[in-house]
Amino acid sequence: MRGDFLTPRGWPTPTDEWIRENAFWQPPVGWTPLPGLKPAPAGWQFWTTNPTWDAAATAWYAPIRGWQRASTIALIACGAAFIAAAAFRIDALRLAASAFLLIGFLCLVAHEVRKRRMTAEMILHVTTGAARRRDERLVREYQLYLRDAA
């Protein structure tokens, strides 16, 4: 997730480091990255889906690839059984095709439910880590400010 490609007019593009350190942080209403800039327009979303999210999370989703593969295989078998049932008029093949369809659907549902849970876990992990690093950075910067002011 990142917000740099939807930056309001006149705002600077954030660096990759800034994006990582502030992942999923929602700025308060009226916040601007620099003094003197206009606030974001009403309804503007600070974070939006990054088109490369799935590619970057491939390793994270590796444990559930088997569900997607099983669904694909079952649905291909379903199609083949339906075609064979129509061509040869064999009722057992229609029953097999229905079973493959059900199995494929259930595997797909299992994959999507697990992927949704894993995505929520990944977002929580990234958000928590970014918030912790941001808090540590703010404490360091405030301590430096106090030391320099003294």
LUMFIPA-888541 format. One record per atom (N, C-alpha, C): residue number from 1; atom name; x, y, z. Coordinates in pm, 1 decimal. Example, Ala and Ser with C-alpha at 12.3 -4.5 7.8 and 13.67 -1.06 7.14 Angstrom:
LUMFIPA-888541
+------+------+----------+----------+----------+
! resi ! name !       c1 !       c2 !       c3 !
+------+------+----------+----------+----------+
!    1 !    N !   1319.0 !   -569.0 !    780.0 !
!    1 !   CA !   1230.0 !   -450.0 !    780.0 !
!    1 !    C !   1320.0 !   -330.0 !    780.0 !
!    2 !    N !   1285.0 !   -225.0 !    708.0 !
!    2 !   CA !   1367.0 !   -106.0 !    714.0 !
!    2 !    C !   1290.0 !      3.0 !    787.0 !
+------+------+----------+----------+----------+
end
This chain:
LUMFIPA-888541
+------+------+----------+----------+----------+
! resi ! name !       c1 !       c2 !       c3 !
+------+------+----------+----------+----------+
!    1 !    N !     84.4 !   -116.4 !      0.0 !
!    1 !   CA !      0.0 !      0.0 !      0.0 !
!    1 !    C !     89.4 !    123.4 !      0.0 !
!    2 !    N !     45.3 !    221.7 !    -73.6 !
!    2 !   CA !    117.7 !    347.6 !    -70.9 !
!    2 !    C !     29.6 !    457.2 !   -127.3 !
!    3 !    N !     60.7 !    581.8 !    -96.8 !
!    3 !   CA !    -22.8 !    691.1 !   -140.3 !
!    3 !    C !     44.0 !    786.1 !   -236.9 !
!    4 !    N !    166.7 !    757.4 !   -281.1 !
!    4 !   CA !    239.8 !    858.0 !   -357.4 !
!    4 !    C !    183.0 !    883.7 !   -496.7 !
!    5 !    N !    111.2 !    787.3 !   -558.5 !
!    5 !   CA !     64.5 !    813.8 !   -693.3 !
!    5 !    C !    -67.8 !    888.9 !   -692.5 !
!    6 !    N !   -122.3 !    916.5 !   -574.5 !
!    6 !   CA !   -243.9 !    995.8 !   -563.8 !
!    6 !    C !   -218.0 !   1123.0 !   -484.1 !
!    7 !    N !    -95.0 !   1169.5 !   -486.4 !
!    7 !   CA !    -58.1 !   1288.2 !   -411.3 !
!    7 !    C !   -133.8 !   1409.6 !   -464.7 !
!    8 !    N !   -194.9 !   1488.7 !   -374.9 !
!    8 !   CA !   -265.5 !   1608.8 !   -420.8 !
!    8 !    C !   -172.1 !   1704.8 !   -494.4 !
!    9 !    N !   -229.4 !   1783.8 !   -581.6 !
!    9 !   CA !   -153.4 !   1881.5 !   -660.8 !
!    9 !    C !    -73.2 !   1974.2 !   -569.6 !
!   10 !    N !     54.8 !   1986.6 !   -600.5 !
!   10 !   CA !    143.2 !   2074.9 !   -524.5 !
!   10 !    C !    216.1 !   2005.2 !   -410.7 !
!   11 !    N !    176.1 !   1885.9 !   -376.8 !
!   11 !   CA !    243.0 !   1812.9 !   -269.5 !
!   11 !    C !    364.5 !   1740.1 !   -325.1 !
!   12 !    N !    472.2 !   1730.2 !   -247.0 !
!   12 !   CA !    588.9 !   1654.5 !   -292.6 !
!   12 !    C !    558.5 !   1504.4 !   -288.9 !
!   13 !    N !    624.4 !   1429.4 !   -373.9 !
!   13 !   CA !    609.9 !   1283.6 !   -373.3 !
!   13 !    C !    692.5 !   1228.8 !   -258.2 !
!   14 !    N !    630.9 !   1149.2 !   -169.8 !
!   14 !   CA !    708.3 !   1095.7 !    -57.1 !
!   14 !    C !    811.9 !    994.7 !   -103.4 !
!   15 !    N !    918.7 !    984.8 !    -28.4 !
!   15 !   CA !   1023.2 !    887.7 !    -61.1 !
!   15 !    C !    977.1 !    747.7 !    -18.7 !
!   16 !    N !   1040.9 !    646.4 !    -73.1 !
!   16 !   CA !   1008.5 !    509.0 !    -34.0 !
!   16 !    C !   1031.7 !    488.3 !    115.5 !
!   17 !    N !   1138.3 !    548.8 !    168.5 !
!   17 !   CA !   1167.5 !    536.1 !    311.5 !
!   17 !    C !   1054.5 !    595.5 !    394.8 !
!   18 !    N !   1005.4 !    715.2 !    355.4 !
!   18 !   CA !    895.8 !    778.5 !    429.2 !
!   18 !    C !    771.6 !    690.5 !    423.7 !
!   19 !    N !    745.3 !    632.6 !    308.7 !
!   19 !   CA !    627.7 !    546.6 !    293.8 !
!   19 !    C !    638.9 !    425.5 !    385.3 !
!   20 !    N !    756.5 !    361.2 !    389.6 !
!   20 !   CA !    775.6 !    245.2 !    477.2 !
!   20 !    C !    759.8 !    283.6 !    623.7 !
!   21 !    N !    817.7 !    397.1 !    662.5 !
!   21 !   CA !    813.2 !    438.5 !    803.0 !
!   21 !    C !    675.0 !    484.6 !    847.2 !
!   22 !    N !    589.6 !    519.2 !    754.1 !
!   22 !   CA !    457.0 !    569.7 !    788.6 !
!   22 !    C !    345.3 !    484.3 !    730.9 !
!   23 !    N !    375.7 !    358.0 !    704.3 !
!   23 !   CA !    278.1 !    268.6 !    641.6 !
!   23 !    C !    145.7 !    269.1 !    716.7 !
!   24 !    N !     38.6 !    293.8 !    644.1 !
!   24 !   CA !   -100.2 !    290.4 !    690.8 !
!   24 !    C !   -135.0 !    396.9 !    793.9 !
!   25 !    N !    -43.1 !    487.4 !    823.3 !
!   25 !   CA !    -75.2 !    597.2 !    913.7 !
!   25 !    C !   -176.3 !    686.9 !    844.8 !
!   26 !    N !   -280.3 !    722.9 !    913.6 !
!   26 !   CA !   -380.6 !    812.7 !    857.4 !
!   26 !    C !   -361.6 !    950.5 !    919.4 !
!   27 !    N !   -322.1 !   1048.1 !    839.5 !
!   27 !   CA !   -300.4 !   1181.7 !    895.8 !
!   27 !    C !   -432.5 !   1245.1 !    937.8 !
!   28 !    N !   -426.1 !   1334.1 !   1036.0 !
!   28 !   CA !   -548.8 !   1402.1 !   1078.6 !
!   28 !    C !   -599.9 !   1496.0 !    968.8 !
!   29 !    N !   -726.1 !   1531.8 !    977.1 !
!   29 !   CA !   -787.2 !   1623.8 !    880.3 !
!   29 !    C !   -708.4 !   1754.9 !    880.8 !
!   30 !    N !   -676.9 !   1807.0 !    763.8 !
!   30 !   CA !   -604.2 !   1932.7 !    751.2 !
!   30 !    C !   -453.4 !   1918.5 !    752.0 !
!   31 !    N !   -402.3 !   1796.5 !    770.8 !
!   31 !   CA !   -257.9 !   1773.6 !    773.9 !
!   31 !    C !   -198.2 !   1798.9 !    636.3 !
!   32 !    N !    -78.0 !   1857.5 !    633.7 !
!   32 !   CA !     -2.9 !   1874.7 !    509.0 !
!   32 !    C !    141.3 !   1830.3 !    533.6 !
!   33 !    N !    210.7 !   1783.3 !    429.4 !
!   33 !   CA !    348.2 !   1737.9 !    449.8 !
!   33 !    C !    445.4 !   1852.4 !    477.2 !
!   34 !    N !    411.1 !   1971.4 !    430.3 !
!   34 !   CA !    496.3 !   2088.9 !    451.8 !
!   34 !    C !    407.8 !   2208.4 !    485.0 !
!   35 !    N !    456.3 !   2297.9 !    569.9 !
!   35 !   CA !    377.5 !   2417.8 !    598.9 !
!   35 !    C !    352.0 !   2498.2 !    471.2 !
!   36 !    N !    234.3 !   2556.8 !    462.7 !
!   36 !   CA !    201.2 !   2642.2 !    349.3 !
!   36 !    C !    131.5 !   2571.6 !    234.6 !
!   37 !    N !    122.9 !   2441.0 !    237.2 !
!   37 !   CA !     53.3 !   2367.7 !    131.4 !
!   37 !    C !    -94.5 !   2356.6 !    165.4 !
!   38 !    N !   -177.0 !   2347.4 !     63.3 !
!   38 !   CA !   -320.3 !   2328.2 !     86.1 !
!   38 !    C !   -344.1 !   2187.4 !    138.3 !
!   39 !    N !   -438.5 !   2172.3 !    233.0 !
!   39 !   CA !   -472.2 !   2037.1 !    279.4 !
!   39 !    C !   -530.0 !   1954.5 !    164.5 !
!   40 !    N !   -529.7 !   1825.3 !    183.3 !
!   40 !   CA !   -585.2 !   1734.8 !     82.0 !
!   40 !    C !   -734.5 !   1763.2 !     64.9 !
!   41 !    N !   -786.6 !   1744.7 !    -57.1 !
!   41 !   CA !   -929.4 !   1767.2 !    -78.9 !
!   41 !    C !  -1015.1 !   1668.6 !      0.8 !
!   42 !    N !  -1139.0 !   1707.2 !     27.7 !
!   42 !   CA !  -1231.5 !   1621.1 !    101.9 !
!   42 !    C !  -1248.4 !   1489.1 !     28.2 !
!   43 !    N !  -1247.8 !   1380.6 !    102.9 !
!   43 !   CA !  -1268.2 !   1249.2 !     44.3 !
!   43 !    C !  -1142.8 !   1184.8 !    -12.1 !
!   44 !    N !  -1029.9 !   1256.9 !     -7.7 !
!   44 !   CA !   -905.2 !   1202.0 !    -62.5 !
!   44 !    C !   -857.0 !   1090.7 !     28.0 !
!   45 !    N !   -813.3 !    979.0 !    -30.6 !
!   45 !   CA !   -761.5 !    865.8 !     45.7 !
!   45 !    C !   -610.7 !    875.5 !     51.3 !
!   46 !    N !   -557.5 !    869.8 !    171.5 !
!   46 !   CA !   -414.2 !    879.4 !    190.2 !
!   46 !    C !   -343.4 !    753.5 !    144.0 !
!   47 !    N !   -402.1 !    634.7 !    173.9 !
!   47 !   CA !   -343.7 !    506.7 !    133.3 !
!   47 !    C !   -437.2 !    437.3 !     37.7 !
!   48 !    N !   -382.5 !    385.6 !    -69.9 !
!   48 !   CA !   -460.4 !    308.2 !   -166.2 !
!   48 !    C !   -381.8 !    181.6 !   -199.1 !
!   49 !    N !   -448.0 !     86.5 !   -260.5 !
!   49 !   CA !   -383.7 !    -39.7 !   -294.0 !
!   49 !    C !   -272.5 !    -18.3 !   -396.2 !
!   50 !    N !   -158.0 !    -75.0 !   -367.4 !
!   50 !   CA !    -44.5 !    -71.1 !   -458.5 !
!   50 !    C !    -63.7 !   -183.3 !   -560.8 !
!   51 !    N !    -52.4 !   -154.5 !   -690.2 !
!   51 !   CA !    -72.0 !   -259.6 !   -790.2 !
!   51 !    C !     25.0 !   -376.6 !   -776.1 !
!   52 !    N !    135.7 !   -357.8 !   -708.7 !
!   52 !   CA !    232.9 !   -466.0 !   -693.8 !
!   52 !    C !    219.5 !   -537.8 !   -559.6 !
!   53 !    N !    112.2 !   -510.9 !   -484.9 !
!   53 !   CA !     93.1 !   -570.7 !   -352.3 !
!   53 !    C !    101.4 !   -722.7 !   -359.0 !
!   54 !    N !     26.1 !   -784.4 !   -450.2 !
!   54 !   CA !     24.4 !   -930.4 !   -457.7 !
!   54 !    C !    161.2 !   -986.3 !   -495.8 !
!   55 !    N !    230.2 !   -919.4 !   -586.7 !
!   55 !   CA !    363.2 !   -966.9 !   -626.3 !
!   55 !    C !    459.6 !   -960.1 !   -507.9 !
!   56 !    N !    450.7 !   -853.9 !   -430.3 !
!   56 !   CA !    540.8 !   -838.3 !   -316.1 !
!   56 !    C !    507.5 !   -936.5 !   -204.5 !
!   57 !    N !    383.3 !   -981.7 !   -199.4 !
!   57 !   CA !    339.9 !  -1069.9 !    -91.2 !
!   57 !    C !    339.5 !  -1217.1 !   -131.3 !
!   58 !    N !    399.5 !  -1250.1 !   -245.6 !
!   58 !   CA !    397.7 !  -1388.0 !   -294.3 !
!   58 !    C !    449.1 !  -1486.2 !   -189.4 !
!   59 !    N !    558.7 !  -1455.0 !   -126.5 !
!   59 !   CA !    614.6 !  -1545.8 !    -25.6 !
!   59 !    C !    519.9 !  -1559.8 !     93.4 !
!   60 !    N !    454.0 !  -1451.8 !    128.8 !
!   60 !   CA !    361.1 !  -1453.6 !    241.9 !
!   60 !    C !    245.6 !  -1549.6 !    214.8 !
!   61 !    N !    196.9 !  -1551.7 !     89.7 !
!   61 !   CA !     81.8 !  -1634.6 !     53.3 !
!   61 !    C !    119.7 !  -1776.6 !     10.2 !
!   62 !    N !    247.2 !  -1810.3 !     13.1 !
!   62 !   CA !    291.5 !  -1943.7 !    -32.1 !
!   62 !    C !    219.0 !  -2059.1 !     36.8 !
!   63 !    N !    190.7 !  -2051.4 !    167.3 !
!   63 !   CA !    124.9 !  -2165.4 !    232.3 !
!   63 !    C !    -15.5 !  -2197.8 !    178.8 !
!   64 !    N !    -79.8 !  -2105.1 !    110.9 !
!   64 !   CA !   -217.0 !  -2132.3 !     63.3 !
!   64 !    C !   -223.9 !  -2157.9 !    -86.8 !
!   65 !    N !   -109.7 !  -2161.3 !   -154.1 !
!   65 !   CA !   -111.4 !  -2186.9 !   -298.5 !
!   65 !    C !   -173.1 !  -2321.0 !   -333.6 !
!   66 !    N !   -157.4 !  -2418.4 !   -246.8 !
!   66 !   CA !   -212.8 !  -2550.8 !   -270.9 !
!   66 !    C !   -364.4 !  -2549.5 !   -286.0 !
!   67 !    N !   -432.0 !  -2464.1 !   -209.8 !
!   67 !   CA !   -578.2 !  -2453.0 !   -221.3 !
!   67 !    C !   -618.1 !  -2400.6 !   -358.5 !
!   68 !    N !   -544.9 !  -2302.3 !   -407.5 !
!   68 !   CA !   -575.6 !  -2247.2 !   -539.4 !
!   68 !    C !   -546.8 !  -2351.1 !   -647.9 !
!   69 !    N !   -436.1 !  -2422.8 !   -634.9 !
!   69 !   CA !   -401.1 !  -2525.8 !   -731.3 !
!   69 !    C !   -506.3 !  -2637.4 !   -732.6 !
!   70 !    N !   -549.8 !  -2679.3 !   -614.9 !
!   70 !   CA !   -652.5 !  -2784.6 !   -605.3 !
!   70 !    C !   -783.5 !  -2738.6 !   -668.7 !
!   71 !    N !   -818.3 !  -2613.9 !   -648.6 !
!   71 !   CA !   -939.9 !  -2559.5 !   -709.1 !
!   71 !    C !   -929.6 !  -2560.1 !   -861.4 !
!   72 !    N !   -818.0 !  -2517.5 !   -912.9 !
!   72 !   CA !   -797.9 !  -2515.0 !  -1058.4 !
!   72 !    C !   -806.6 !  -2655.2 !  -1117.3 !
!   73 !    N !   -739.8 !  -2750.1 !  -1054.5 !
!   73 !   CA !   -741.8 !  -2888.2 !  -1104.6 !
!   73 !    C !   -883.8 !  -2944.6 !  -1100.6 !
!   74 !    N !   -955.3 !  -2920.7 !   -991.2 !
!   74 !   CA !  -1092.3 !  -2972.1 !   -979.2 !
!   74 !    C !  -1184.3 !  -2908.9 !  -1083.9 !
!   75 !    N !  -1167.3 !  -2780.8 !  -1108.7 !
!   75 !   CA !  -1253.7 !  -2714.9 !  -1207.1 !
!   75 !    C !  -1221.6 !  -2759.9 !  -1350.1 !
!   76 !    N !  -1095.4 !  -2788.0 !  -1379.0 !
!   76 !   CA !  -1059.1 !  -2843.1 !  -1510.9 !
!   76 !    C !  -1118.9 !  -2983.3 !  -1526.2 !
!   77 !    N !  -1108.6 !  -3063.3 !  -1419.8 !
!   77 !   CA !  -1167.0 !  -3197.6 !  -1422.7 !
!   77 !    C !  -1318.6 !  -3189.8 !  -1438.0 !
!   78 !    N !  -1379.2 !  -3092.1 !  -1376.2 !
!   78 !   CA !  -1523.5 !  -3071.2 !  -1388.7 !
!   78 !    C !  -1561.1 !  -3043.7 !  -1534.1 !
!   79 !    N !  -1488.0 !  -2955.0 !  -1596.9 !
!   79 !   CA !  -1514.7 !  -2922.5 !  -1737.2 !
!   79 !    C !  -1497.9 !  -3043.6 !  -1827.3 !
!   80 !    N !  -1390.8 !  -3119.1 !  -1804.8 !
!   80 !   CA !  -1367.2 !  -3238.4 !  -1885.8 !
!   80 !    C !  -1477.6 !  -3342.1 !  -1864.9 !
!   81 !    N !  -1521.7 !  -3359.8 !  -1740.6 !
!   81 !   CA !  -1627.7 !  -3456.6 !  -1711.9 !
!   81 !    C !  -1760.0 !  -3413.1 !  -1773.6 !
!   82 !    N !  -1790.5 !  -3283.7 !  -1769.4 !
!   82 !   CA !  -1914.6 !  -3234.5 !  -1831.7 !
!   82 !    C !  -1911.9 !  -3256.4 !  -1983.3 !
!   83 !    N !  -1798.5 !  -3228.0 !  -2044.6 !
!   83 !   CA !  -1786.9 !  -3248.1 !  -2190.4 !
!   83 !    C !  -1801.6 !  -3396.5 !  -2224.1 !
!   84 !    N !  -1733.7 !  -3481.4 !  -2147.2 !
!   84 !   CA !  -1744.4 !  -3625.2 !  -2171.6 !
!   84 !    C !  -1886.4 !  -3675.8 !  -2146.8 !
!   85 !    N !  -1952.0 !  -3624.0 !  -2043.2 !
!   85 !   CA !  -2090.0 !  -3665.5 !  -2012.9 !
!   85 !    C !  -2184.0 !  -3626.6 !  -2125.4 !
!   86 !    N !  -2162.9 !  -3507.0 !  -2181.7 !
!   86 !   CA !  -2247.8 !  -3462.7 !  -2292.6 !
!   86 !    C !  -2219.4 !  -3543.7 !  -2419.0 !
!   87 !    N !  -2093.7 !  -3573.4 !  -2443.2 !
!   87 !   CA !  -2056.7 !  -3646.3 !  -2564.8 !
!   87 !    C !  -2099.0 !  -3792.8 !  -2559.7 !
!   88 !    N !  -2082.8 !  -3853.7 !  -2442.6 !
!   88 !   CA !  -2108.7 !  -3998.0 !  -2433.1 !
!   88 !    C !  -2238.9 !  -4032.0 !  -2359.4 !
!   89 !    N !  -2308.2 !  -3930.9 !  -2310.2 !
!   89 !   CA !  -2436.2 !  -3948.4 !  -2238.7 !
!   89 !    C !  -2423.9 !  -4050.2 !  -2125.1 !
!   90 !    N !  -2326.9 !  -4025.8 !  -2038.6 !
!   90 !   CA !  -2304.4 !  -4114.4 !  -1924.3 !
!   90 !    C !  -2338.6 !  -4035.9 !  -1797.4 !
!   91 !    N !  -2441.2 !  -4083.5 !  -1726.0 !
!   91 !   CA !  -2487.9 !  -4013.3 !  -1605.8 !
!   91 !    C !  -2381.7 !  -4008.5 !  -1495.4 !
!   92 !    N !  -2301.4 !  -4110.4 !  -1484.7 !
!   92 !   CA !  -2197.7 !  -4113.9 !  -1381.7 !
!   92 !    C !  -2097.6 !  -3999.6 !  -1401.8 !
!   93 !    N !  -2071.2 !  -3964.1 !  -1527.1 !
!   93 !   CA !  -1979.6 !  -3853.3 !  -1554.6 !
!   93 !    C !  -2041.3 !  -3720.2 !  -1513.7 !
!   94 !    N !  -2172.3 !  -3707.6 !  -1529.3 !
!   94 !   CA !  -2238.7 !  -3584.5 !  -1483.7 !
!   94 !    C !  -2228.2 !  -3572.4 !  -1331.9 !
!   95 !    N !  -2245.3 !  -3683.9 !  -1263.9 !
!   95 !   CA !  -2231.9 !  -3684.1 !  -1118.9 !
!   95 !    C !  -2088.3 !  -3649.6 !  -1078.5 !
!   96 !    N !  -1990.5 !  -3707.5 !  -1147.1 !
!   96 !   CA !  -1849.7 !  -3676.8 !  -1119.6 !
!   96 !    C !  -1820.7 !  -3529.1 !  -1145.9 !
!   97 !    N !  -1876.6 !  -3476.9 !  -1255.0 !
!   97 !   CA !  -1854.9 !  -3335.2 !  -1286.7 !
!   97 !    C !  -1911.1 !  -3246.8 !  -1176.4 !
!   98 !    N !  -2028.2 !  -3281.7 !  -1126.0 !
!   98 !   CA !  -2088.1 !  -3204.3 !  -1016.3 !
!   98 !    C !  -2000.6 !  -3210.8 !   -891.5 !
!   99 !    N !  -1946.8 !  -3329.7 !   -861.8 !
!   99 !   CA !  -1858.5 !  -3344.4 !   -746.3 !
!   99 !    C !  -1732.2 !  -3259.9 !   -763.9 !
!  100 !    N !  -1672.5 !  -3263.9 !   -883.1 !
!  100 !   CA !  -1553.6 !  -3182.3 !   -909.2 !
!  100 !    C !  -1585.5 !  -3032.9 !   -896.3 !
!  101 !    N !  -1703.1 !  -2992.7 !   -943.0 !
!  101 !   CA !  -1743.7 !  -2852.0 !   -932.0 !
!  101 !    C !  -1753.5 !  -2811.7 !   -785.3 !
!  102 !    N !  -1815.3 !  -2895.2 !   -703.9 !
!  102 !   CA !  -1829.0 !  -2866.1 !   -561.5 !
!  102 !    C !  -1691.3 !  -2860.9 !   -493.7 !
!  103 !    N !  -1607.0 !  -2957.0 !   -523.0 !
!  103 !   CA !  -1472.0 !  -2959.7 !   -464.2 !
!  103 !    C !  -1393.9 !  -2835.2 !   -505.7 !
!  104 !    N !  -1399.4 !  -2800.1 !   -634.3 !
!  104 !   CA !  -1329.1 !  -2680.8 !   -682.9 !
!  104 !    C !  -1378.2 !  -2554.8 !   -614.3 !
!  105 !    N !  -1509.4 !  -2544.0 !   -598.0 !
!  105 !   CA !  -1567.4 !  -2426.7 !   -532.6 !
!  105 !    C !  -1523.9 !  -2419.3 !   -386.3 !
!  106 !    N !  -1529.2 !  -2531.5 !   -315.5 !
!  106 !   CA !  -1490.1 !  -2532.7 !   -174.5 !
!  106 !    C !  -1342.0 !  -2499.1 !   -156.7 !
!  107 !    N !  -1257.7 !  -2550.7 !   -244.8 !
!  107 !   CA !  -1114.1 !  -2517.4 !   -238.1 !
!  107 !    C !  -1091.7 !  -2368.3 !   -264.4 !
!  108 !    N !  -1166.2 !  -2312.7 !   -358.8 !
!  108 !   CA !  -1154.1 !  -2169.8 !   -388.8 !
!  108 !    C !  -1199.2 !  -2085.0 !   -269.7 !
!  109 !    N !  -1308.5 !  -2123.8 !   -207.4 !
!  109 !   CA !  -1356.4 !  -2052.0 !    -88.6 !
!  109 !    C !  -1252.8 !  -2059.7 !     23.0 !
!  110 !    N !  -1197.2 !  -2179.7 !     47.0 !
!  110 !   CA !  -1094.5 !  -2194.7 !    150.8 !
!  110 !    C !   -974.7 !  -2104.5 !    121.8 !
!  111 !    N !   -932.3 !  -2100.3 !     -3.9 !
!  111 !   CA !   -819.3 !  -2014.7 !    -42.8 !
!  111 !    C !   -849.4 !  -1868.5 !    -14.6 !
!  112 !    N !   -965.9 !  -1822.3 !    -56.6 !
!  112 !   CA !   -998.7 !  -1680.1 !    -41.0 !
!  112 !    C !  -1015.8 !  -1640.4 !    105.4 !
!  113 !    N !  -1076.0 !  -1727.5 !    186.5 !
!  113 !   CA !  -1091.8 !  -1697.9 !    329.2 !
!  113 !    C !   -954.6 !  -1688.0 !    395.9 !
!  114 !    N !   -868.5 !  -1783.7 !    366.8 !
!  114 !   CA !   -734.4 !  -1780.7 !    425.9 !
!  114 !    C !   -653.7 !  -1661.4 !    375.0 !
!  115 !    N !   -668.1 !  -1627.9 !    247.5 !
!  115 !   CA !   -594.2 !  -1513.7 !    193.1 !
!  115 !    C !   -639.9 !  -1384.3 !    259.6 !
!  116 !    N !   -768.6 !  -1371.7 !    281.9 !
!  116 !   CA !   -819.9 !  -1250.9 !    348.1 !
!  116 !    C !   -763.6 !  -1239.1 !    489.8 !
!  117 !    N !   -760.1 !  -1350.6 !    562.8 !
!  117 !   CA !   -703.7 !  -1350.2 !    698.7 !
!  117 !    C !   -555.2 !  -1317.0 !    697.0 !
!  118 !    N !   -483.9 !  -1378.5 !    602.4 !
!  118 !   CA !   -340.2 !  -1354.4 !    594.5 !
!  118 !    C !   -310.1 !  -1209.1 !    556.7 !
!  119 !    N !   -392.1 !  -1151.7 !    469.4 !
!  119 !   CA !   -374.4 !  -1011.7 !    430.9 !
!  119 !    C !   -394.4 !   -920.9 !    551.8 !
!  120 !    N !   -498.2 !   -949.5 !    630.9 !
!  120 !   CA !   -522.5 !   -869.0 !    751.5 !
!  120 !    C !   -404.4 !   -880.6 !    848.4 !
!  121 !    N !   -350.3 !  -1001.8 !    863.1 !
!  121 !   CA !   -233.2 !  -1021.0 !    949.4 !
!  121 !    C !   -112.8 !   -943.4 !    897.0 !
!  122 !    N !    -92.6 !   -946.4 !    764.7 !
!  122 !   CA !     21.1 !   -876.4 !    706.0 !
!  122 !    C !      6.3 !   -725.4 !    724.6 !
!  123 !    N !   -112.9 !   -673.9 !    703.6 !
!  123 !   CA !   -135.7 !   -529.9 !    721.5 !
!  123 !    C !   -111.9 !   -491.2 !    867.1 !
!  124 !    N !   -160.7 !   -572.9 !    961.2 !
!  124 !   CA !   -138.3 !   -545.3 !   1102.4 !
!  124 !    C !     11.3 !   -547.2 !   1134.3 !
!  125 !    N !     83.3 !   -644.1 !   1080.4 !
!  125 !   CA !    227.9 !   -654.0 !   1102.7 !
!  125 !    C !    299.7 !   -529.5 !   1050.8 !
!  126 !    N !    268.0 !   -489.7 !    928.1 !
!  126 !   CA !    333.2 !   -372.5 !    868.1 !
!  126 !    C !    295.9 !   -245.8 !    944.8 !
!  127 !    N !    168.4 !   -231.7 !    977.5 !
!  127 !   CA !    121.5 !   -113.0 !   1049.7 !
!  127 !    C !    185.8 !   -101.7 !   1186.4 !
!  128 !    N !    190.2 !   -212.0 !   1259.8 !
!  128 !   CA !    248.5 !   -212.2 !   1393.8 !
!  128 !    C !    397.4 !   -178.9 !   1388.3 !
!  129 !    N !    468.3 !   -241.3 !   1294.6 !
!  129 !   CA !    611.4 !   -213.7 !   1281.2 !
!  129 !    C !    638.5 !    -68.8 !   1243.4 !
!  130 !    N !    558.7 !    -16.7 !   1150.1 !
!  130 !   CA !    577.4 !    122.6 !   1108.0 !
!  130 !    C !    546.7 !    217.9 !   1222.6 !
!  131 !    N !    441.4 !    191.1 !   1298.7 !
!  131 !   CA !    405.7 !    278.5 !   1411.7 !
!  131 !    C !    515.4 !    275.8 !   1518.0 !
!  132 !    N !    569.9 !    156.9 !   1545.2 !
!  132 !   CA !    677.9 !    145.5 !   1643.6 !
!  132 !    C !    801.1 !    224.1 !   1598.2 !
!  133 !    N !    839.3 !    206.7 !   1470.8 !
!  133 !   CA !    956.9 !    279.5 !   1419.3 !
!  133 !    C !    932.4 !    431.0 !   1418.2 !
!  134 !    N !    809.5 !    471.7 !   1383.7 !
!  134 !   CA !    776.7 !    614.4 !   1382.9 !
!  134 !    C !    786.0 !    671.0 !   1524.0 !
!  135 !    N !    731.1 !    599.8 !   1623.5 !
!  135 !   CA !    737.1 !    645.9 !   1762.2 !
!  135 !    C !    881.9 !    655.3 !   1810.4 !
!  136 !    N !    963.8 !    554.3 !   1777.7 !
!  136 !   CA !   1105.4 !    557.2 !   1816.3 !
!  136 !    C !   1176.1 !    676.5 !   1752.4 !
!  137 !    N !   1146.9 !    700.8 !   1625.1 !
!  137 !   CA !   1209.9 !    812.8 !   1554.4 !
!  137 !    C !   1168.1 !    946.6 !   1616.9 !
!  138 !    N !   1039.7 !    959.5 !   1650.1 !
!  138 !   CA !    991.6 !   1084.9 !   1709.5 !
!  138 !    C !   1054.1 !   1108.2 !   1846.6 !
!  139 !    N !   1070.8 !   1002.0 !   1925.6 !
!  139 !   CA !   1135.9 !   1015.9 !   2056.2 !
!  139 !    C !   1280.8 !   1060.1 !   2038.1 !
!  140 !    N !   1352.6 !    995.2 !   1944.0 !
!  140 !   CA !   1492.8 !   1033.4 !   1917.4 !
!  140 !    C !   1501.9 !   1179.9 !   1873.8 !
!  141 !    N !   1413.9 !   1219.3 !   1781.7 !
!  141 !   CA !   1417.2 !   1357.0 !   1731.8 !
!  141 !    C !   1384.8 !   1456.4 !   1842.7 !
!  142 !    N !   1290.9 !   1421.7 !   1931.2 !
!  142 !   CA !   1255.4 !   1512.0 !   2041.3 !
!  142 !    C !   1370.9 !   1520.8 !   2140.6 !
!  143 !    N !   1437.0 !   1408.9 !   2167.0 !
!  143 !   CA !   1551.7 !   1410.8 !   2256.5 !
!  143 !    C !   1665.3 !   1495.1 !   2199.7 !
!  144 !    N !   1687.6 !   1483.4 !   2068.0 !
!  144 !   CA !   1789.6 !   1567.0 !   2003.4 !
!  144 !    C !   1750.0 !   1714.7 !   2013.3 !
!  145 !    N !   1622.7 !   1743.8 !   1994.8 !
!  145 !   CA !   1573.2 !   1881.5 !   2004.1 !
!  145 !    C !   1599.1 !   1936.5 !   2144.7 !
!  146 !    N !   1566.0 !   1855.7 !   2247.1 !
!  146 !   CA !   1585.7 !   1901.6 !   2384.6 !
!  146 !    C !   1733.3 !   1922.7 !   2414.8 !
!  147 !    N !   1817.2 !   1833.4 !   2363.8 !
!  147 !   CA !   1962.1 !   1847.1 !   2387.4 !
!  147 !    C !   2016.2 !   1971.9 !   2319.3 !
!  148 !    N !   1970.6 !   1996.2 !   2195.0 !
!  148 !   CA !   2018.6 !   2113.9 !   2120.7 !
!  148 !    C !   1964.6 !   2243.5 !   2179.3 !
!  149 !    N !   1845.0 !   2240.3 !   2238.2 !
!  149 !   CA !   1783.9 !   2361.1 !   2295.6 !
!  149 !    C !   1850.9 !   2399.2 !   2426.4 !
!  150 !    N !   1911.9 !   2304.4 !   2491.6 !
!  150 !   CA !   1971.6 !   2331.3 !   2623.9 !
!  150 !    C !   2101.1 !   2404.6 !   2614.5 !
+------+------+----------+----------+----------+
end
